[in-house]
Amino acid sequence: MQDAGYSFGPLFQKQLEVESVAGSRESRSILSLTEPPSAFNQSSYPMHPVCIDGCLQSAAASLWAGHRSSVNTVLIPAIVDEVIINTPSTRSDTGMAVTSSDYIGVGRPEEAKSYKSNVRVYDPTTGKLLFQMSGLRYHKLDTRDDIHAAHTYTRVTWKPDSTFLSQDNLQELATHWTFGVTQYEDDSQSWTELNNVIDVIAHKKPNLKVMEINTAPNDTGSVWLEGVGPFDKSSRAASRAYHLASTTPAGLIAVQEKYASQGNAEFSLVDLANADEFVPSETDFDLVIVKLVSSSEIVTPRFIL
């Protein structure tokens, strides 16, 4: 409804649950009939106008035949044949709405404004009729040309669950995939497989706090930010924080200049002799990537989860 141009504020969002079937012009819903709070004394109503508006809104599911994607315009009430509001002996906080929509015989049958709506609202406890409206017709309100201009499209992506990988399994996989890699560019396939592991972790928990430590004096790259080959940028874009640490002042200055445009990135100088500084506690970061360099200059990332 918001995408189509409706702007129901919090006090006017009275639909609690909606039941409809695609293709059917009938629906049911549970409405909130509580009166909105006010700083001033309100008049005594058999049914508050905000709750009446919620009753009118309940017809939307049947008006568009249960198709949420068909809501493509703003329809405002224009004509009502009959309205009945009963005064109950006891007020209920919720109501059960039963709605239907019928073709008025004029206009294109595929357009929602060519239908009229009928609404009946009952007390869910006693079954007594609280509100009845028949023959509600609509006018079309012109809002904007492209109603889906601001819509964000999504898709379903399936990846393995990283929680089933133990720390030992993860270390074995990382060691196997990066064996024999002397430079990032020398074995792109191995680094691609390594990126797959990181992407699986980021897919499981997109809002990760990530720590990456470069132990090589001349290493100014970032596995997390650059991927060193193809990687899923979307799975890493939602990280809460990224911290890149270097073991040399020159390396720290280089990475700061290189990744200065990364909004959530922090940089620091780490002393390898201080174990507490070198390995952050698990409460500080969700994923720690440590790139170790042996005497043979083989770069081997390690993961701490």
Rosetta silent file (secondary structure, phi, psi, omega in degrees, C-alpha in Angstrom):
SEQUENCE: MQDAGYSFGPLFQKQLEVESVAGSRESRSILSLTEPPSAFNQSSYPMHPVCIDGCLQSAAASLWAGHRSSVNTVLIPAIVDEVIINTPSTRSDTGMAVTSSDYIGVGRPEEAKSYKSNVRVYDPTTGKLLFQMSGLRYHKLDTRDDIHAAHTYTRVTWKPDSTFLSQDNLQELATHWTFGVTQYEDDSQSWTELNNVIDVIAHKKPNLKVMEINTAPNDTGSVWLEGVGPFDKSSRAASRAYHLASTTPAGLIAVQEKYASQGNAEFSLVDLANADEFVPSETDFDLVIVKLVSSSEIVTPRFIL
SCORE:     score description
SCORE:     0.000 S_00000001
   1 L     0.000  -37.521  178.523    0.000    0.000    0.000 S_00000001
   2 L   -64.047  -41.916  179.921    2.891    2.321    0.760 S_00000001
   3 L   -64.199  -32.495 -178.234    4.440    1.688   -2.662 S_00000001
   4 L   -76.185  -17.844  178.817    1.145    2.507   -4.371 S_00000001
   5 L   122.757   -3.394  175.372    0.939    5.904   -2.673 S_00000001
   6 L   -71.845  145.556 -179.835   -1.087    5.273    0.489 S_00000001
   7 L  -133.421   70.375  178.189    0.326    6.972    3.566 S_00000001
   8 L   -80.546  119.868  177.191   -1.326    5.431    6.612 S_00000001
   9 L   -71.861  173.561 -177.268    0.255    6.782    9.767 S_00000001
  10 H   -56.527  -36.446 -177.516    0.866    4.568   12.814 S_00000001
  11 H   -73.083  -19.545 -177.184   -2.537    5.409   14.352 S_00000001
  12 H  -102.782    7.636  177.407   -4.352    4.416   11.153 S_00000001
  13 L   -93.726   84.776 -171.432   -2.650    1.044   10.697 S_00000001
  14 L  -100.108   -4.015 -178.928   -5.470   -1.055   12.139 S_00000001
  15 E   -81.120  114.250  179.566   -5.029   -4.276   10.155 S_00000001
  16 E   -91.006  -46.315  178.190   -3.611   -6.928   12.502 S_00000001
  17 E  -143.468  142.108 -179.501   -4.098  -10.058   10.371 S_00000001
  18 E  -129.229  134.404  177.625   -5.444  -10.530    6.853 S_00000001
  19 E  -123.048  121.204  179.350   -6.673  -13.746    5.245 S_00000001
  20 E  -150.838  162.372  178.840   -7.275  -13.847    1.504 S_00000001
  21 L  -122.058  131.870 -179.884   -6.962  -16.191   -1.466 S_00000001
  22 L   -57.960  127.383  179.473   -5.435  -15.090   -4.762 S_00000001
  23 L    94.874   -9.042 -178.118   -8.194  -14.590   -7.312 S_00000001
  24 L   -99.899  138.327  178.179  -11.004  -14.362   -4.740 S_00000001
  25 L   -92.922   27.397  176.095  -13.031  -11.193   -4.174 S_00000001
  26 E  -130.963  148.352 -179.550  -13.665  -12.152   -0.559 S_00000001
  27 E  -155.773  164.964  174.313  -11.420  -11.750    2.470 S_00000001
  28 E  -133.469  153.506  178.066  -11.310  -11.741    6.252 S_00000001
  29 E  -156.607  158.346  174.177   -9.181   -9.765    8.667 S_00000001
  30 E  -105.485  126.215 -176.580   -8.713   -8.983   12.322 S_00000001
  31 E  -110.627  150.325  170.040   -8.856   -5.272   13.128 S_00000001
  32 E   -88.184  126.921  179.718   -7.742   -3.271   16.121 S_00000001
  33 L  -110.237   18.369  178.194  -10.676   -1.278   17.510 S_00000001
  34 L   -75.898  140.472  179.393   -8.733    0.525   20.214 S_00000001
  35 L   -75.912  142.043 -179.474   -9.132    4.292   20.241 S_00000001
  36 L   -69.664  149.376  178.621   -5.955    6.291   19.543 S_00000001
  37 L   -68.110  150.963 -179.511   -4.437    8.187   22.454 S_00000001
  38 L  -146.980  143.840  177.967   -5.127   11.903   22.690 S_00000001
  39 L   -76.159  -12.059 -178.453   -3.891   14.731   24.884 S_00000001
  40 L  -118.351  160.326  176.745   -7.443   16.122   24.960 S_00000001
  41 L   -67.163  133.275 -178.992  -10.771   14.673   25.996 S_00000001
  42 L  -101.350  156.634  176.131  -12.468   12.946   23.063 S_00000001
  43 L   -68.167  159.525  178.233  -16.142   12.727   22.226 S_00000001
  44 L   -85.375  119.312 -178.854  -17.981    9.521   22.992 S_00000001
  45 L  -115.837  141.248  167.111  -18.300    7.434   19.808 S_00000001
  46 L   -59.575  -36.072  172.869  -20.079    4.123   19.211 S_00000001
  47 L  -148.834  126.519 -176.361  -16.982    3.516   17.040 S_00000001
  48 L   -62.391  142.889  179.686  -14.070    5.921   16.793 S_00000001
  49 H   -54.722  -33.833  177.259  -13.519    7.484   13.307 S_00000001
  50 H   -65.390  -37.747  178.181  -10.001    5.994   13.172 S_00000001
  51 H   -69.879  -35.096  176.111  -11.501    2.537   13.746 S_00000001
  52 H   -62.868  -41.926  177.510  -14.102    3.217   11.040 S_00000001
  53 H   -60.693  -37.356  176.625  -11.267    4.051    8.667 S_00000001
  54 H   -63.940  -35.303  176.348   -9.696    0.707    9.579 S_00000001
  55 H   -64.220  -40.040  178.376  -12.973   -1.002    8.637 S_00000001
  56 H   -66.256  -38.636 -179.885  -12.862    0.696    5.221 S_00000001
  57 H   -64.901  -27.962 -175.683   -9.236   -0.380    4.726 S_00000001
  58 L   -63.344  -16.819 -179.277  -10.150   -4.013    5.407 S_00000001
  59 L   -78.957   -7.127 -174.560  -11.836   -4.192    1.978 S_00000001
  60 H   -61.157  -40.878 -176.607   -8.508   -3.795    0.158 S_00000001
  61 H   -62.085  -42.638  178.557   -7.704   -7.519    0.037 S_00000001
  62 H   -75.714  -30.118 -179.317  -10.992   -8.399   -1.689 S_00000001
  63 H   -64.086  -38.199  178.225  -10.866   -5.272   -3.866 S_00000001
  64 L  -101.023   21.005  173.002   -7.600   -6.426   -5.447 S_00000001
  65 L    54.684   35.878  175.123   -8.661  -10.093   -5.437 S_00000001
  66 L    74.748    8.092 -179.653   -5.968  -11.154   -2.990 S_00000001
  67 L  -101.889  106.366 -179.973   -3.080  -10.092   -5.250 S_00000001
  68 H   -64.339  -35.161 -178.471   -0.699   -7.830   -3.346 S_00000001
  69 H   -71.195  -11.365 -179.774    1.285   -7.083   -6.502 S_00000001
  70 H   -86.223   -7.433  178.982   -1.879   -5.724   -8.173 S_00000001
  71 L   -71.252   99.570 -171.201   -2.132   -2.755   -5.805 S_00000001
  72 L  -126.402    7.829 -179.495   -1.159   -0.119   -8.353 S_00000001
  73 L  -157.493  164.334  177.442   -3.201    2.982   -7.544 S_00000001
  74 E   -98.200  119.283  178.145   -4.725    4.973   -4.693 S_00000001
  75 E  -111.228  126.391 -179.695   -8.495    4.550   -4.377 S_00000001
  76 E  -112.024  146.056  179.974  -10.379    6.841   -1.995 S_00000001
  77 E   -58.738  135.217 -178.990  -13.983    6.327   -0.778 S_00000001
  78 E  -121.209  -48.926 -176.171  -16.482    8.216   -2.952 S_00000001
  79 E  -136.041  138.638  175.944  -20.021    6.816   -2.477 S_00000001
  80 L  -128.938  129.301  178.977  -21.527    4.594    0.213 S_00000001
  81 L   -74.704  -43.820 -175.010  -24.975    3.031   -0.087 S_00000001
  82 E  -156.110  141.441  175.816  -25.482    2.198    3.583 S_00000001
  83 E  -133.712  131.365  176.439  -23.617    2.309    6.898 S_00000001
  84 E  -126.288  125.632  177.205  -24.749    0.717   10.171 S_00000001
  85 E  -123.973  117.082  179.792  -22.848    1.220   13.438 S_00000001
  86 L   -93.894  147.158  176.879  -24.124   -0.617   16.485 S_00000001
  87 L   -96.950  106.987 -177.623  -23.412    0.441   20.044 S_00000001
  88 L   -77.056  154.823  176.678  -22.246   -2.666   21.933 S_00000001
  89 L   -69.010  -34.070  175.509  -22.843   -3.120   25.634 S_00000001
  90 L  -128.609  137.996 -177.869  -19.147   -3.926   26.076 S_00000001
  91 L   -84.862  138.873  177.122  -16.366   -2.661   23.856 S_00000001
  92 L  -105.620  144.146  179.287  -13.972   -5.114   22.201 S_00000001
  93 L   -78.553  -16.810  179.720  -10.374   -4.279   21.401 S_00000001
  94 E  -133.312  161.450  176.705  -10.521   -6.273   18.160 S_00000001
  95 E  -140.388  150.146  177.040  -13.031   -7.010   15.442 S_00000001
  96 E  -100.628  114.553 -178.534  -13.425   -9.682   12.761 S_00000001
  97 E   -97.976  132.421  174.923  -14.013   -8.087    9.338 S_00000001
  98 E  -118.757  120.379 -173.579  -15.629  -10.034    6.492 S_00000001
  99 E  -125.503  158.564  174.146  -15.416   -8.255    3.134 S_00000001
 100 E  -151.522  155.475  178.609  -16.437   -8.791   -0.475 S_00000001
 101 E  -132.959  134.513 -176.343  -16.160   -6.783   -3.685 S_00000001
 102 E  -124.972  145.114  177.608  -18.580   -6.885   -6.631 S_00000001
 103 E   -68.058  131.598 -177.001  -18.339   -5.549  -10.166 S_00000001
 104 L   -83.036   -6.772  178.216  -20.545   -2.462  -10.585 S_00000001
 105 L    91.687   -2.904 -179.768  -21.181   -3.193  -14.268 S_00000001
 106 L  -129.982  136.657  179.134  -19.372   -0.115  -15.562 S_00000001
 107 L    96.705  175.427 -177.841  -15.703    0.181  -16.451 S_00000001
 108 L   -75.516  127.597 -177.199  -12.981   -2.341  -17.146 S_00000001
 109 L   -62.741  -22.499 -178.627  -13.367   -5.482  -15.008 S_00000001
 110 L   -81.772   -7.414  179.531   -9.604   -5.739  -14.484 S_00000001
 111 L   -96.925  135.852 -176.270   -9.479   -2.349  -12.725 S_00000001
 112 H   -65.286  -30.144 -177.815  -10.150   -2.220   -8.997 S_00000001
 113 H   -71.049   -7.295  177.265  -12.078    1.053   -9.209 S_00000001
 114 H   -87.884   12.666 -178.176  -14.761   -0.760  -11.209 S_00000001
 115 E  -123.034  154.555  172.772  -15.815   -2.638   -8.049 S_00000001
 116 E  -115.435  150.294 -173.359  -17.805   -1.773   -4.952 S_00000001
 117 E  -113.848  151.220  175.050  -17.025   -3.182   -1.523 S_00000001
 118 E  -128.585  135.055 -175.755  -19.090   -4.546    1.338 S_00000001
 119 E  -133.279  133.240  171.586  -17.755   -4.819    4.882 S_00000001
 120 E  -129.754  131.322 -177.842  -19.160   -6.423    8.013 S_00000001
 121 E  -119.930  127.680 -176.895  -17.291   -6.307   11.323 S_00000001
 122 E  -117.225  155.159  169.889  -18.206   -8.638   14.211 S_00000001
 123 L   -72.049  119.510 -175.647  -17.213   -8.945   17.832 S_00000001
 124 L   -66.104  -17.687 -178.686  -14.913  -12.025   17.797 S_00000001
 125 L   -90.964  -49.647 -176.288  -16.125  -13.079   21.265 S_00000001
 126 L   -94.617  -20.241 -177.245  -19.900  -12.589   21.104 S_00000001
 127 L    79.953    5.779 -179.065  -20.377  -12.681   17.320 S_00000001
 128 L   -76.256  146.902  179.471  -22.496   -9.495   17.408 S_00000001
 129 E   -73.408  125.331  179.043  -22.450   -7.142   14.438 S_00000001
 130 E  -101.902  -36.912 -174.475  -20.460   -3.991   15.218 S_00000001
 131 E  -150.030  139.013  176.607  -20.200   -2.312   11.821 S_00000001
 132 E  -142.571  132.841  176.940  -21.742   -2.842    8.408 S_00000001
 133 E  -138.420  136.392  179.430  -21.157   -0.971    5.178 S_00000001
 134 E  -132.200  147.199  175.465  -22.471   -1.811    1.723 S_00000001
 135 E    71.105   38.076  177.526  -21.901   -0.339   -1.723 S_00000001
 136 E   -79.616  116.963  177.067  -18.608    1.452   -1.121 S_00000001
 137 E  -107.693  161.856 -169.762  -17.429    2.916   -4.442 S_00000001
 138 E  -127.363  153.852  166.741  -14.101    4.549   -5.138 S_00000001
 139 E  -110.393  145.422  178.432  -12.466    7.414   -6.982 S_00000001
 140 E   -87.562  129.542  179.473   -8.958    7.046   -8.375 S_00000001
 141 E  -103.572  121.775  178.993   -6.421    9.493   -6.997 S_00000001
 142 L   -74.901  124.566 -178.904   -3.572   10.411   -9.322 S_00000001
 143 L  -113.209  -74.521  178.201   -0.280   10.212   -7.412 S_00000001
 144 L  -143.718  162.182 -174.987    2.780    9.665   -9.618 S_00000001
 145 L   -67.259  -50.049 -177.514    3.514    8.181  -13.025 S_00000001
 146 L  -108.145  100.762 -175.322    5.773    5.334  -11.945 S_00000001
 147 L   -73.206  -17.752 -178.103    4.491    3.892   -8.670 S_00000001
 148 L  -104.094   19.897 -176.807    7.363    1.386   -8.475 S_00000001
 149 L   -62.802  -35.316 -177.415   10.131    3.959   -9.007 S_00000001
 150 L   -99.116   11.139 -176.358   11.377    3.583   -5.423 S_00000001
 151 L   -78.008  135.934  177.392   10.821   -0.159   -5.160 S_00000001
 152 L  -100.995  119.587 -178.008   13.824   -2.284   -4.201 S_00000001
 153 L   -83.940  144.270 -178.179   13.854   -5.671   -5.886 S_00000001
 154 L  -128.040  167.543  176.931   15.078   -8.690   -3.972 S_00000001
 155 L  -148.418  160.041  179.671   15.939  -12.279   -4.711 S_00000001
 156 L   -93.779  128.918  179.071   16.440  -15.492   -2.767 S_00000001
 157 L  -125.905  125.611 -178.924   20.022  -16.745   -2.498 S_00000001
 158 L  -103.226  132.066  174.817   20.893  -20.117   -0.977 S_00000001
 159 L  -142.305  158.856  178.655   24.313  -20.799    0.547 S_00000001
 160 L   -60.809  154.297  179.425   25.668  -23.375    3.012 S_00000001
 161 L   -86.294  114.682 -176.039   25.251  -22.696    6.718 S_00000001
 162 H   -68.990  -15.703 -179.323   28.647  -21.742    8.138 S_00000001
 163 H   -69.227  -14.643  177.850   27.593  -22.741   11.651 S_00000001
 164 H   -86.844   -2.316  176.406   28.065  -26.389   10.648 S_00000001
 165 L   -94.554  122.023  176.146   31.782  -25.781   10.041 S_00000001
 166 L   -77.904  166.509  179.102   33.913  -26.374   13.120 S_00000001
 167 H   -60.377  -40.382  179.414   37.019  -24.314   13.741 S_00000001
 168 H   -65.243  -42.992  178.438   39.211  -27.289   12.782 S_00000001
 169 H   -60.830  -41.212 -178.139   37.273  -27.870    9.558 S_00000001
 170 H   -66.254  -41.236  178.103   37.602  -24.227    8.620 S_00000001
 171 H   -64.352  -41.941  179.681   41.333  -24.194    9.226 S_00000001
 172 H   -63.423  -42.419  179.251   41.793  -27.371    7.171 S_00000001
 173 H   -64.345  -45.632 -179.645   39.805  -25.955    4.268 S_00000001
 174 H   -63.318  -41.140  179.109   41.675  -22.661    4.309 S_00000001
 175 H   -65.454  -42.464 -179.541   45.054  -24.416    4.492 S_00000001
 176 H   -64.822  -43.678 -174.631   44.169  -26.793    1.667 S_00000001
 177 H   -73.939  -25.706 -176.164   42.850  -24.087   -0.631 S_00000001
 178 L  -106.447    9.330 -178.250   45.754  -21.682   -0.154 S_00000001
 179 L   -63.920  129.503  175.986   48.623  -24.210   -0.166 S_00000001
 180 L    85.051    6.579 -179.603   51.478  -23.094   -2.380 S_00000001
 181 L   -87.018  116.485  179.805   50.242  -19.521   -2.925 S_00000001
 182 L   -95.390  -28.310  176.936   53.216  -17.137   -2.856 S_00000001
 183 L  -141.660  159.202 -178.418   51.364  -14.016   -4.089 S_00000001
 184 H   -58.117  -40.543 -172.782   47.710  -13.104   -4.472 S_00000001
 185 H   -79.054  -12.857 -171.562   47.908  -13.032   -8.261 S_00000001
 186 H   -74.042  -30.103 -176.643   49.717  -16.353   -8.627 S_00000001
 187 L  -141.347   80.180 -175.949   46.772  -18.638   -7.921 S_00000001
 188 H   -64.487  -30.339 -179.743   43.462  -16.849   -8.421 S_00000001
 189 H   -64.367  -41.975  179.355   41.513  -20.105   -8.147 S_00000001
 190 H   -63.581  -41.338  179.827   42.775  -20.750   -4.620 S_00000001
 191 H   -72.690  -28.591  174.292   41.869  -17.237   -3.516 S_00000001
 192 H   -63.801  -42.981  178.288   38.483  -17.577   -5.192 S_00000001
 193 H   -65.299  -36.571  176.970   37.800  -20.659   -3.068 S_00000001
 194 H   -64.222  -41.874  177.123   38.981  -18.752   -0.001 S_00000001
 195 H   -62.347  -33.402  177.655   36.584  -15.929   -0.838 S_00000001
 196 H   -60.860  -39.298  177.939   33.800  -18.473   -1.046 S_00000001
 197 H   -63.155  -45.431 -179.940   34.433  -19.386    2.598 S_00000001
 198 H   -64.323  -40.802 -179.883   34.291  -15.727    3.628 S_00000001
 199 H   -64.039  -36.859  177.658   31.147  -15.168    1.560 S_00000001
 200 H   -63.348  -41.226  178.658   29.455  -18.129    3.235 S_00000001
 201 H   -65.805  -44.616 -179.548   30.236  -16.634    6.656 S_00000001
 202 H   -67.551  -31.077  178.172   29.026  -13.172    5.608 S_00000001
 203 H   -67.225  -37.297 -179.917   25.863  -14.684    4.107 S_00000001
 204 H   -68.932  -40.831 -179.648   25.015  -16.324    7.426 S_00000001
 205 L  -135.955   90.993 -174.287   25.541  -13.101    9.391 S_00000001
 206 L   -63.430  -31.857 -176.195   25.604  -10.019    7.116 S_00000001
 207 L   -91.130   51.471 -179.712   26.215   -7.518    9.952 S_00000001
 208 L   -69.874  152.373  164.802   29.605   -8.922   10.873 S_00000001
 209 E  -106.020  116.949 -169.074   32.308   -7.083   12.771 S_00000001
 210 E  -113.658  136.909  173.932   35.488   -8.014   10.898 S_00000001
 211 E  -121.176  128.057  176.630   39.143   -7.781   11.900 S_00000001
 212 E  -125.694  131.388 -176.301   41.912   -8.338    9.325 S_00000001
 213 E  -121.262  122.660  175.663   45.598   -8.393   10.271 S_00000001
 214 E   -96.721  115.720  179.391   48.426   -8.091    7.738 S_00000001
 215 L   -95.000  -15.876  178.811   51.644   -9.571    9.125 S_00000001
 216 L   -77.650  134.359 -176.942   53.722   -9.164    5.944 S_00000001
 217 L   -58.765  -35.617 -175.704   55.707   -5.886    5.974 S_00000001
 218 L  -102.200   11.803 -177.685   54.810   -5.068    2.364 S_00000001
 219 L   -86.839  112.770  178.708   51.238   -6.378    2.408 S_00000001
 220 L  -117.885   16.003 -179.062   48.799   -3.520    1.759 S_00000001
 221 L   -93.852  168.618  178.109   45.903   -5.615    0.439 S_00000001
 222 L  -134.516  117.672  176.843   42.594   -6.550    2.030 S_00000001
 223 H   -65.598  -37.072 -176.541   40.955   -9.928    1.524 S_00000001
 224 H   -71.832  -43.642 -175.095   37.684   -8.603    2.931 S_00000001
 225 H   -83.224  -39.246 -175.579   37.448   -5.395    0.873 S_00000001
 226 H   -99.833  -27.655  177.921   39.082   -6.483   -2.394 S_00000001
 227 L    78.966  -22.697 -177.613   38.498  -10.219   -2.351 S_00000001
 228 L    51.214   61.621 -175.878   41.579  -10.895   -4.495 S_00000001
 229 L   121.551 -173.567 -178.699   39.430  -12.258   -7.297 S_00000001
 230 L   -66.240  134.469  176.248   35.681  -12.686   -7.746 S_00000001
 231 L  -154.045  166.913 -176.348   33.641  -12.417   -4.568 S_00000001
 232 L   -88.089   98.758 -178.529   30.130  -11.494   -3.449 S_00000001
 233 H   -66.208  -34.340 -176.739   30.246   -7.771   -2.663 S_00000001
 234 H   -64.734  -32.879 -178.655   26.597   -7.675   -1.600 S_00000001
 235 H   -73.847  -17.210 -178.765   27.164  -10.198    1.200 S_00000001
 236 H  -105.070   -7.957 -174.298   29.913   -8.035    2.691 S_00000001
 237 L   -71.309  -21.429 -175.249   28.297   -4.622    2.231 S_00000001
 238 L   -94.278   12.340 -178.162   26.208   -4.864    5.402 S_00000001
 239 L   -62.614  141.636 -179.584   29.112   -5.354    7.805 S_00000001
 240 L   -74.424  -36.283 -177.327   28.842   -3.286   10.976 S_00000001
 241 E  -155.609  149.965  175.999   32.558   -2.617   11.289 S_00000001
 242 E  -137.460  128.209 -178.321   35.842   -3.442    9.579 S_00000001
 243 E  -124.079  122.043  179.183   39.249   -3.096   11.238 S_00000001
 244 E  -113.056  120.949 -178.198   42.469   -3.490    9.257 S_00000001
 245 E  -112.662  142.925  178.426   45.675   -3.792   11.262 S_00000001
 246 E  -125.240  154.206 -176.888   49.236   -3.634    9.956 S_00000001
 247 L   -93.566   -7.405 -179.715   52.510   -4.590   11.651 S_00000001
 248 L  -128.965  147.320  177.677   54.580   -1.714   10.218 S_00000001
 249 H   -59.609  -38.938  179.631   54.040    2.064   10.203 S_00000001
 250 H   -64.939  -40.358  177.691   54.677    2.202    6.459 S_00000001
 251 H   -66.094  -35.431  178.662   52.083   -0.524    5.849 S_00000001
 252 H   -64.756  -44.586  179.303   49.586    1.298    8.048 S_00000001
 253 H   -63.620  -38.648 -178.343   49.964    4.548    6.083 S_00000001
 254 H   -65.208  -44.548 -178.240   49.647    2.649    2.795 S_00000001
 255 H   -71.603  -31.517  176.663   46.393    0.898    3.721 S_00000001
 256 H   -64.401  -41.999  178.152   44.926    4.127    5.126 S_00000001
 257 H   -68.867  -37.313 -175.635   45.557    5.887    1.833 S_00000001
 258 H   -71.703  -38.447 -174.529   44.317    2.941   -0.204 S_00000001
 259 L  -115.628   30.778 -178.940   41.035    2.391    1.656 S_00000001
 260 L   -63.459  -25.304 -177.264   40.292    5.900    2.868 S_00000001
 261 L   -79.982   -7.784  179.219   36.946    5.857    1.029 S_00000001
 262 L   -77.518  113.366 -171.491   35.631    2.932    3.103 S_00000001
 263 L   -63.310  -39.503 -174.758   33.180    4.561    5.485 S_00000001
 264 L  -100.821   16.814 -176.669   33.163    1.947    8.263 S_00000001
 265 E   -91.673  139.322  173.589   36.872    1.014    8.078 S_00000001
 266 E  -123.928  153.891 -175.591   39.321    1.601   10.911 S_00000001
 267 E  -132.883  146.848  179.124   43.082    1.176   10.844 S_00000001
 268 E  -155.448  163.675  176.655   45.671    0.530   13.512 S_00000001
 269 E  -100.516  128.703 -175.783   49.256   -0.549   14.119 S_00000001
 270 L  -114.668  140.198  178.462   49.596   -3.940   15.832 S_00000001
 271 L  -100.871  114.955 -177.725   52.554   -5.274   17.827 S_00000001
 272 L   -64.977  -22.099 -179.847   53.054   -8.995   17.209 S_00000001
 273 L   -73.844  -17.880  179.930   54.885   -9.349   20.496 S_00000001
 274 L  -100.725  103.221 -175.129   51.728   -8.453   22.380 S_00000001
 275 H   -64.165  -35.593 -179.101   49.376  -11.425   22.068 S_00000001
 276 H   -64.620  -34.441  178.691   46.415   -9.560   23.563 S_00000001
 277 H   -77.294  -36.573 -173.740   46.681   -6.915   20.879 S_00000001
 278 H   -70.069  -40.494 -178.964   47.365   -9.380   18.089 S_00000001
 279 L  -114.593  102.094 -179.743   44.339  -11.644   18.696 S_00000001
 280 L   -65.114  156.328  177.854   41.210   -9.649   19.657 S_00000001
 281 L   -69.819  155.223 -177.226   38.701  -11.236   21.998 S_00000001
 282 L   -65.847  -20.199  179.538   35.716  -13.028   20.483 S_00000001
 283 L   -77.376  -17.409 -178.085   33.380  -10.465   22.026 S_00000001
 284 L   -86.424  -36.779 -175.802   34.961   -7.675   19.956 S_00000001
 285 L  -135.180  150.235  176.369   34.756   -9.237   16.476 S_00000001
 286 L   -87.546  -32.611 -178.450   32.703  -11.907   14.729 S_00000001
 287 E  -138.519  128.703  176.959   35.360  -12.786   12.150 S_00000001
 288 E  -121.239  126.033  177.955   39.122  -12.333   12.368 S_00000001
 289 E  -112.331  117.244  179.820   41.347  -12.902    9.304 S_00000001
 290 E  -114.063  117.989  179.110   45.064  -13.182   10.052 S_00000001
 291 E   -95.877  109.894 -177.672   47.408  -13.344    7.078 S_00000001
 292 E   -98.216  148.050  179.367   50.596  -15.112    8.173 S_00000001
 293 E  -124.519  123.036  178.346   53.853  -15.191    6.219 S_00000001
 294 L   -88.152 -177.805 -179.794   56.315  -18.062    6.598 S_00000001
 295 L   -64.413  -24.093 -179.813   60.014  -18.067    5.747 S_00000001
 296 L   -89.893   10.791  177.828   59.138  -19.135    2.203 S_00000001
 297 L    62.369   30.995  175.575   56.942  -16.028    1.805 S_00000001
 298 L   -89.171  121.479  179.725   53.745  -18.091    1.482 S_00000001
 299 E   -82.649  119.824 -176.658   50.756  -15.994    2.425 S_00000001
 300 E  -130.705  105.498  178.827   48.330  -18.121    4.439 S_00000001
 301 E   -70.903  146.397  173.911   45.170  -16.581    5.916 S_00000001
 302 E  -123.541  148.996 -179.330   43.803  -17.967    9.181 S_00000001
 303 E  -113.133  139.160  171.628   40.278  -17.556   10.501 S_00000001
 304 E  -124.083  115.677 -177.702   39.177  -16.987   14.073 S_00000001
 305 L  -104.889    0.000    0.000   35.426  -17.317   14.585 S_00000001
